[in-house]
Amino acid sequence: MDRKWKHKEFEVKENLKPGSEHFQYFFVVTEKGQKKCNYCVWIEDEALSRFDRSKDFESIVSGKREDWKGWVMEKLDQGDFRNLVLKFGEEGQVEIDLDKIPEKVTMDQPHP
């Protein structure tokens, strides 16, 4: 079920990607009904146990959602409307600007 909230003039809908085998959590930002950008959180399978021993997606969301919401609000406050992924892997976390990647990036590909 989508969660909805507002920050300034923006409406944000968030949810796990339906049916995904990998952890992918999306924040879709709109302004006056027009899509502005997406912010995503991806956790590589190898890194899931750092967030929840049972690797339960809902438990991970419950524990980290407020942190990720803070990341989204910070981006909005900065006027950063790039389509971004905050990807957590074995080596730590990295922000990926999806607009600067020539081909579609998926969870199964290494980040640039």
RAGIUR-V750067 format. One line per field, one symbol per residue. phi: phi as a letter, one per 20 degrees, with the letter a starting at -180 (. if undefined). psi: psi as a letter, one per 40 degrees, with the letter a starting at -180 (. if undefined). A space follows every 50 residues. Layout:
BEGIN
phi = ???
psi = ???
END
This chain:
BEGIN
phi = .fecbdbleddcdcafffmfedfcddcddcclndfdacdcddcfgfdgff ebgemfgfffggedgffffffffffffemedfedddddcfeodbedeffe efdfecfeefff
psi = hhiiiihbeihhhiiihheheihhhihhhihfehhdiihihhhiddeded dhdefhdddddddedddddddddddddefgfihihhhhadeaiihhhdee hdihhideiii.
END
